[in-house]
Amino acid sequence: MNATVFEHARIVDPSRGLDEIGTLIVEGRKIVAAGPDALNQGVPDGAVRVGCRGKTIIPGLVDGRVFIGEPGAEHRETIASASEAAAAGGVTSIVMMPDTDPVIDDVALVEFVLRTAKDTARINVFPAAAITKGLKGSELTEFGLLQEAGAVAFTDGRHSIASAQVMRRALTYARDFGATIVHETRDHDLAGSGVMNEGLFASWLGLSGIPREAETIPLVRDLMLAKLTRSTYHAAKISTGISADAVARAKQEGVKASAGVSINNLALNENDIGEYRTFFRLDPPLRSEDDRLSMVEALRNGTIDIIVSSHDPQDVDTKRLPFADAAAGAIGLETLLAVALRLYHSGEVPLIRLIEALSTAPARLFALPGGTLKPGAPADFALVDLEAPWIVREADIRSKSKNTCFEDARLQGKVLQSWVSGRKVFEL
């Protein structure tokens, strides 16, 4: 089997603390060598050589929070269309949320996702199963059977579990299976009918607000329960400085906790809503600029472990409505890397830390292959031009839904190729 040799590239591999000019060698489905010393043994016989001067090779991104319409809402997104969008964005693995119809809360649905992905997807698709049956927040699902079938984590997706007792049982149950509970925290009573961040801007727009505490109060509860049960807990998406402080404090106390942040809460703030632009109706809502800066700092210092796209396709029927009536959510697979690179180009977050949060850390968190360029690892990687400018155009979006927060945005950093298991799945 012929090898492919990518020469003179900037190799960024957070799993080894590596950021140097070097070579990547792929043979079959695996990485043979990656780094400045990769050619010590010479070029393999018959190898295809690819010049990559001025380009960067990174481990394929691992997106830990992706909503897909299949089954039940295939008009918004299928596993196949999501995988095309992901490949174009340098995302080689996704964790799929259980918010489908029917809900991924039994073995047959986990098997359906894996089978459909095998038949139709260009990338790796890993299903997360529901914590509670029907995402209703009361009766726990069969964690052991679901994990055995291939579920990589347990989450109620967009839904928050109101009962502390149910959450305690879920954490205890998950601990016994070595599984991770992933939870999006939102106090429904406090959030009420809120549709954006509570504050002066919401008042100006005449929209009801969601206080920051609606996220943080259930988060603190969860962190205390994780400590009580000695289990592994992941806060799916935090968006405020007070939430970051709570996670940092829990980590200092030895709680096995981690946290994610949506790329939207790293890159945007409440002012981007402008004149009721419904593509910016999100959960958690876009917060103040102070909170956005707190998210950037929490990412830089490691309080936040991973960045997610929170890819959530919505069609025109659910978005072309008054702001308060529009569905929350935005797509993000194709723009995830380029938007994150804003923080690199601005000097706010080092490139190796960004790639760690986008690839290495989520692979580790969900115990997935990938997220590394180590010899012997699956050849899941992306070839990127970090400087290439481009504009997000609706006509170019591969996702079935077009509800991006970044339409017409000028971005810097373009994926040139994506590879999964040694196979090229995207080329610009």
Secondary structure, 3 states (H helix, E strand, C coil): CCEEEEEEEEEEEHHHCEEEEEEEEEECCEEEEEECCHHHHCCCCCCEEEECCCCEEEECEEEEEECCCCCCCCCCCCHHHHHHHHHHCCEEEEEECCCCCCCCCCHHHHHHHHHHHHHHCCCEEEECECCEHHHCCCCECCHHHHHHHCCCCEECCCCCCCCHHHHHHHHHHHHHCCCEEEECCCCHHHHCCCCEECCHHHHHHCCCEECCHHHHHHHHHHHHHHHHHCCEEEECCCCCHHHHHHHHHHHHCCCCEEEEEEHHHHHCCHHHHCCCCHHHCCCCCCCCHHHHHHHHHHHHHCCCCEEECCECCCCHHHHCCCHHHCCCCEECCCCHHHHHHHHHHCCCCCHHHHHHHHHHHHHHHCCCCCCCCCCCCECCEEEEEEEEEEECCHHHCCCCCCCECCCCCEEEEEEEEEEECCEEEEEC
